[in-house]
């Protein structure tokens, strides 16, 4: 039995003994030691709660951030490494078994000599397909094919639940095809973004050379790619505009879509996606496809070939020879996120093995590292949060009884998937061997695509998970009205071998996890879906108006937050997560108030129950991040930076003010009229 397994088992054993708290004198309580007591909590609670830890744990040169996610991630990755190494050494593993696939995938990733020798040869046949393009129909057919192997040129394409008919699968087309990810990178005029654009063109030029182009051609083609992507970006919606599920739901017949884009024959293209019989498509941004219709003619076939080669290499750069991998790292990790040094190869390959074969690794992880009782403990906490949520809805002074009935009905119908799936996916048809790392990644991408597209025309499987038990994260799926909380969310660093007290359980697992995800069902987006997962307005007109006024208030609140000098948080783009954070910390607190620790006003480490709860919530978002990565996050992420996920919600809670003596004039203070109270 490994040390990590022993520690994890002890955590669960302790969790089951809820009435017992160990009080060894040598225990270093993280809620105490993580603090920076030189910081006034009423001025910056984020730094007060976590600054001591940040001082003692600088961000490694191989990382863009450090904190609780990295700490837990390192523990899990070491466990996954053991799974990978054992599987790779098991010569008796049966062909097609989970261990054979995990072992062979990991082994090819660690075989740097073979990867170096292969160069870009694993992509040779795909380059040949691109070279064979002669006209727009063959261009679009090739673009479709590239989507099936894990590339993503020109636009996005996927199959998912129909937002208005959640019992059926639908095809979706959306904007995409940008090497810089977000459209604002192509247009913002601040010094940093202008510099990134310049570095991006240099990166494109280097990559063209690395796939065999001479210096003159590489320079010319880098400019072509940048120009083409800029034209795609011009037709792309801003990050915040993508949050409106109604405006981004435009169901069209294939015939009507083709009429609006006469240069693109969608009926002829769809068979290359594997869906020849489709008759309708949900188009997220119709204006993007009208622009694409022009661009397939504006740019020459040779220009498009250049762009497709770039997108293909960009999609597989991490699995190719060191020159390409290092150049990819230099731009996407160093330039964009401030990471100066590559992680050790084993860490990169372990992460990729988990990403590619997470379903298989999850089965081993559950069997060998996860004690029984994890599901039950998580579900217990989740149900307690749901109970207090119902109490809050019943007492809302701004919502009518008619809407309360529907809100409570939706809440009662939320499915809680916790721990790990009851049924694992059948991945027996996936072919993994020890010949080529890049080829193995491509095989996984092909399997994933086929798994997705084979759902077309079949009933929706609401038991499916989109996250693995070893993934320290969680999500809410509005189409299924469900929350999914993987098993490893029960881990709390620093409390190995003992029971975290209720303040910690409800601050981290209750508030920032269950409370947060349930609130997503009632944020600006989730609130538009009914109890069955359909886009369907269940609000009275007056209640909806009141709700939207409250969401506008939280948008305004976050728009005022600045970071890195003068960069403002995008309150519109982040409002869903901000609403969920506020709802989560409130519901976690209300559930905590029902525990003996709170009722008995029990002090631990000389901290009151309230102080421990809010410090625990601060621990949940203990993340220190490099400036470059922070600037990237503001432009591309719908989550606010960690410090505002703490300071923002807490500045709306009078209980927090009382616990840490927050007064008018303090930075954490919000006047009554500006405090946000939603759920």
N, C-alpha and C positions, 0 to 999 in steps of 0.2 A: 504494500500500500504506500503510495507516495505521500510526502509531507503535505502537499497541497490538498490531497484528498482527505487526509486526517483532519486538517484544519477546517475544511468545508463541512465535514460530517459533524465536527464539534459545534460549529455554528448552528447547524440545524437541530442538534440535540438540545442546545441551549435555548433555541427559539421555542421548542416544545415545552420547556419548563418556564412558562411565562411568569410565575410567581417568584422566581429566584434571581437575585442579582449578586454576582460575585463582587467582593469589595477588597481584593488584594491591594495592599498598600503600594505595590510597584506597578499597578496598572496605569498606563499612559493614555488617558482618555483623549481621543482625537479631537473632540469638541473643545477641549481646553488647549491642547498643544497646537492645534491648527491656527489658533487666533494670533493676531498681531495686536496686542493690548496698547500699543502706542497710537493706534487709530481709534478715533471716536466712532462707536457704532452708529451714532445718530448722524454722522457725516458720510460714512461710506461703509455700510454693513458688509458688503462683499469682501473688502480688504480686511475689515476687522475679523470676520469669521475665518478667513482663509490665508491672510497675509503671512502668518508665521510659517505655514506649510510652504508657501511660495518661496520664502527666503531660504528655506532649507532644501528645496527641491527645484533648482533652476531647470528651465526647459532644455532638454538634451539637444545637441546639434543635429541629431537625426529626426527630431520631431518638430512639429509646428505648434504643439501645445503640450501642457502637462497638467495632471490633476486626477480627479477620481476616475474618470473614464480611462485614462492611460494606466492607472494603478490596477484597476480591475481587468483591463484588457491585457496587461502583461501577465497576470495570473492565469487568465484563460488561455492566452497564446502559448504559455509554457505547457499547459495541459494538452493543448492541441499538438504541440511539437512532439510530445511523448507519443501521442496517438500516431502521428505521421512517421516518426522514426521506427516505432515498433512494427508498423505496417510495412515500411520499406525493407526491413530486415527479415520479414517473414517469408521465406522462400517457399513455404508450403501452402501459402494462401491460394485458394482455388480461383482459377480464371473467372472473372465476372463477379467475384465477391467484393464486398465493401472494402475489406482490407487490401485486396489486390489493387483496386482502383485508387484508393488513398495512397498506398505505398508507391505505385508506379508514377502517379502524378507528382508526388513529392520528390521522388528520386530524379525524375527528368528535370524538375525545377532546380535541384541542387547540382546537376551535372553541368557546370558552367563551361567545361571544355567542349562538350558536345554542342552546347548552345552557340559558343563562339565559332566553332567550325562550321556550323550550319549557316550562320549569317542571316540573310533574308530569304534563303531557299525555301523555308516553310510557307512563304507567301507567293512563291513563283507562279503557281497555277492561277491564283487570284489576280496577279498582275497580268497574266495572259488574257484572262477574261476581260479585264479593263481595256487592254490594248485592242481587243477585237471589236470594240464599239465603233459603229460606222454612222449612226444616225440617232435621232431623238428616241425612237422606239427601243433600240438596243441600249441606249443610255439608260432609260428608265427601267428596263428589264435588269440591267446590271446593278443599278442602285437598289432595286428590290432584292436581288440575290445577296448583295453585301449586307443588307439588314438581317438576313437569315443566318449569317455567320458571325454576328456580333459587332459589325461596324454600324455606323449611324449617319451616313451621308445625306445631305440635302434637306432632310425633314425627319420627323419622328413617326413611327408606325408601331402600333401595338394592339393587342386584343385584351379587352377587359369587360367588366360588367357595364351594361347600359345604365347611365345615370338615372334615366327615367323609368327603366324596366329592369330592376336589379336581378330578376330571375333569368335574364338572357344575357349572353355574351354579345359584344359588338366590336366592330373594327374602329380604331381611332387614328386619325391623322392630325399631327400637330406641327408646330414650327420646330426648327432644329438645324443641325448641320453646321454649327459654329464651333470652331476650334477653341475659341476663348470662352465658350459656355454661355455667357450672358450678352445681350445686345448692347448694353451700355458701355462695355469695353471698347466698342468700335466708335463711339461718339463722344464720350465724356472728355472734357478739355482740361481737367486738373492735371497737374504735373505728373503724378504717379501713373495715371491711366495712359497719358501720352507716352510715357517711358515704356510702359508694358506693351503698347502697340508696336513701338520700335523694336523691342526685344523679341516680340512675337514674329515679326518679319525676319529678323536674324535667325530665329529658331527654325522657321520654315526653310530658309536658305540652307542651313546646316543639314537639315533632314533630307532635303532633296539631294545634296551631295552624298549623303550616307547611303542612299539607295541607288547611287551610280551615276548621277547627273554631273556634267562638267560645271565649272564655276559660272559661266555665262548663262547657261540654261537654268541653273539653280536660282540665280538672282532674278531672272525674268519670271520663272514659275512661282517663286515666293510672292512676287508682286501680284501675279494673277490670282493666286489663292486668296490673298488678303482682300483684293478687290471684289472677288466673287462672294466671299463671306460677308463683307461689308454690305453688299446688296441684299443678301439674305437677312442680315441684321436690320436693315432699313424697314423691312416688311414684318419684323417680329415685334410682338407686344412686350411691354415692360413687365418686370417680375410681378409687380403688384396687380397688373391687369390680368395675369394668369390665374388669380385667385377667385375670380367670379365664375362659379360653375354653370350659371345660366348663359352668360355671354360666350363661354367657351364650349357650349353644347350646340352644335349646328348639324343636325342629322340631315343628310342629303342622299338621294338615290345616286347610284354610280353613274347613271345617265346624266343627271343634273350636274354632278361634279365635273364630268367630262365636258359638258357644255360651257361651264364657267372657266375651264382650262383646256381650250381646244387643241393645244399642242401636246397635251398629255392624254393618252388613250387608256384610261384607268381599267376598263374592262379587259384590255389586253395585258395589262401589267399585273393585275391581282393574282393570276395563276402563278406568277413567279414568287409571290408571297405565300402561296399555298392555300389560297382561298378563292378558287375560281367561281364558286357559286354565290358569292356575296352580292347582295342587291342594294345595301345601304352602307354608308360610312358616316361616322360622327367626325366632323371637321372642326377642330378647335378654333382655328384662326383662318377663315376663308380668304382674307386679304393676303395672307402669306402665300397661298397657293396660286392666287392670281399673279403675284409677283414671280413665283417660280415658273409659271407658264411662260412668262416673257424671258426669263433668264435662260431657259433651256435653248432658246434661239439666239439671245443676245451674245452668249458666250459660245465659242466654237467647240466642236467635239473634242479637239485637242486640249482646250482649256479644261473641260470637264474631266477628261482623263487624268490630267495633272491633279485636279482637286480630289478625285476619287482615290488616286494612289496615296495622296497625303492622308486622307481620312483612314484608309486601310492601315497604313503604317502607324499612324497615331493611335489607332485602336489596339494594336498589338505590340507597341514599342517596348513595353515592360517585359516581354517574353522573348525578345530577340537579342542579338549580340550586344556586348557592353557599350560599344560606341553609340548605338541607337538608344539603348536604355539610359545611358548617362546623359545624353543630350536631352532626352525627354524629361529626366529628373531635374536637370539644370533649369529648364523653363518652368515646368508645372509645379515643382516643389520649391526650388530656390527663388526664382523670380516672383512667382505668385504668392508663395507662402513663407518665404524666409528660412527654409530648411537648408542648411549648408552641407549636410553629410548624409549619404545613403545609409539606411539601416543595414545591419548585417544580412547577408543573403538568406540565412535561415529564417529570419523574421519576415522577409518579403515573401518567401515561398510558403511559409506557414500561413500567412495572411491570404495568399492567393488560393492555396489549397482549401482553406476554410470557405472562402468566397465561392469557389467553383464547386466544391463537394461538401458544402455545409450540411446538407441533408444526411449524407452518409456519416460524416464526423459526428453529427448530433446524436445519432443512434449509439455510437460508442461512448460519447460524452455522458449521455444519460445513464447508460449501463454501468460505466466505470467510475464516474466522478460525481454523480448526483444521487444523494441519498433519497430514500422514500420519504414522502411527507412534504416535499417542496411544493407540489401543486396545491395541496390542502392549505398550507400556510399562506401562500399567495392569495388563494381564493378567499380565505377568511378575511384578510385585510381588504381585499377588493370589495367584498360584500358589505363590510362595515362602512366603506366610503360611499357606496351606493345608497346605503340606508340614510346617512346624514345628508346626502344630496337630495333625496326625496323630501326630507324635513325642510331643507332650505327652499325648495321649489314651492312647497305648500305655504310657506310664510312670506313669499315675495310680495312686496307692497306695490310693485309696478305692473304685475301681470294679472290678467283677468282669470276668473275661474275656468272659463272655457279653454283657454290656452294652457292653463296649469294641468288640466286633465290630460291633454295630449302630450305635454312635456313629460308628465309622470309615466304615461303609457310607453313613451319612447324609452325613457330611462329603464323601466322594468324589462324592456325587451332587449336591452344591450347584452350581447353574448360576451362572456368573459372566457377567453382562451388563455390559459395560464400553464406555465411549465414547459410542456412539449406536446406535439401532436399525438392523438390517439392512433392515427394511421400515418405511416411514413410513405413518401412517394416511391413508386416503383421505378428505379433507375437502371434496371437490368439491361436495357438496350444501349446504354452509354458505353462506348468503346474507348477504354484508356489503356495505353501500353507504355513501354519504356523507350520508345523511339525518339520522340520529340516533345519538348515542353510546349512550344508554340502550337503544335498540332493538337496536343491534349487540351489546351485552353480552347482551341477552335472546336474540338469535338464537344466540349461542355457547352459552348455557345450555341452550337447547332442543336444539341439535345434540348437546351432551355427553350430555344425558339420553337422547336417542334412540339414540345410539351405545351407551350402557350397556344400555338395556332391550332393544335388538334382539339382544343376545347370548342372551337367554332361549331355552332349548331347543336351542342350538347347542353344538358342542364347544368346550371351553375353549381359547383361544389362548394358549399358554404363551410365545409370542414377544413378546407385547405389553409395552411399557414404560409405567410410570406416572410417569415423570420425564423431563425434557428434558435434552439434552446440555449446555445452558448453565445448568443449575441446580446451584449449589454445595451439594450434599447427596448422600445415598445412602440406600438402604433395603434391608431384608431382607423378603421376602414368604414367610411360612411355608407358604402353600398351594401355592406353586410350588417351595419349597426353593431359592430363588434370592437372590442379592444383585445390586443394580443400582447401578453407580458411573458417573455421567455424566462426560463427557470433561473438563469444566473442573476437576475435582478434582485434576488434575495441576498446577494453578497454585500457586506458592508466592511470596507477595509478598516483595519484597526480593532475589529471586534471578533477576530478569529479566536475561537476557544471560549467564548463567553456570549451571553445573551445581550444584544443591543436593547436598551430600554425602549419603552413604548414611544418616547419622544422621537427617537431615531427611526424606529420602524414606520411611524406615521409621517415623519418629516420627509423621509426619502422614499420608501416604498409606497406609503399611502398618498402623500401629497404630490411629489414630483413625478410619480409613476401612475398609479391608478386614478388619482384625482385629476391629474393633467389629461390623461387619455380619455376619461369619461367626459371631461369638459369639451374636448374636441367635437363631441357629438352635439354640442350646443354653442360652438363658436360661430364666427361670421359665415363660415362655409358649411360646417356640419349641421347647423340649425336649419339649413334649407332642405335637408333630407328627412323623410319621415321614418317611422319605426321599422319599416320594411326595407329601408335603404334606397328609396326613390326620391328624386328631386320633386318635391311636392310641398307647397306652402301650407303648413298646418297652423299658422298664426292668424289671429285676428289682425285687421289692418292697424288698429290703434296700438296693440301690443308690439307689432313688428316695428312700428315707428319709434316706440319707446326703446326697444332693444337696439335699434340702429343708432339712436342718439347716444346710448351707452358705449357702443363699439367705437363711435366717432371720438368719444372722450378718451378712450384708451389709445387710439391712433394719435390724437393730439398730444397726449402725455408722452408717448415714446418718440414722437417727432422732435421733441425738445431736448432729448438726450443727445449729447455729443461725445465723441471719442476721437483720439488721435488729433487733438487740436480742434478742428472745426468740422469734422465729418459727423453728419446727423444720422441717427438711426432712421430707417425707413419704416415709419409707423404703419403705413398701409400694407406693405409686404409682410410685416411680422405680426400683424394684429391677431391672426388665428392662434399663433403660439403664445402671444402675450395674454390673450383671453384664457387660454388653457393653463398657463402658469398661475394666473391669478385665481382661477377656479380651483386649481389643484392645491395651492397652499392654504386656501380658505377651508376646503373640504377636509384636507388632512388634519388641520387644526381642530375642526369640529369633531372629527372622529377621535382624535387624541383626548379631547376633553371628557370622553366617556370612559377612559381607562382609570384604573386605581391610582396610577402614578400621578395623574392630574388631579383627581378628586382628593387625594390625600396630601396634595401640595408637597410631594416628595422631592427634596433636593438631592441632586447627584453631582459630585465634584463642585459643590457649592454653587450650583446653577439651579435656578427655579425651573419648574416644568416648562413654563413659557419660553424662558431663555434657551433651554435645551432644544425645544421644538424648532425655534427659528434658526438656531445655529445648525441644527440637523438639515433644515431646508437649505441653508447656505452651503453645507457640505455636499448636498446633492448636485450643486452646480459649481463645485470647486474646480475651475478650469482657468489656467493661465495660458495666454496665447500670444504668439509673436505678432508684432505690428503688421507685418506684411500679410499674414494670414487673417488678421483682424480686418484689414482693409478689404481683402477679398470676400470675407464673410458678409460684410455690410452690403456689398454689391450683388452677391449671388445667393444668399441664404435667407430663408423665411424665418429663421430663428434669430432673435436678438443675441448679441454677445452675452456671455455668461454673467457678467457683473450686473447687467440690466434685467436678467431673468431672476436675479435676487433682489436688487434694490428697487426695481420697478414695482413688482407685485407687493412687496412688503411696505412700500411707502403708502399703500392704500389701506393698511390694516391698523386700526386703533389699538388692537391688542399688542402689536409689535411696538407701537409708540410707548405704551405703558411698560413693557418689558425692558426697554433699553433707553427710557427717559428721553424720547424724541420730542423736541419742542419747536415752536415757531422760530424760524431763523436757521434751523439745521437743514442740511442738504437733503436728508431723508424725509423731511416734512412736506406734506402736501396740504394746502388749505382744504377745508371741508368741501367746498364747491367743486374742487378739482379731483377729489378722490373718486376712484371708479369702484362701483359696487354693481356687479351684474348678477351672478348666481349665488 
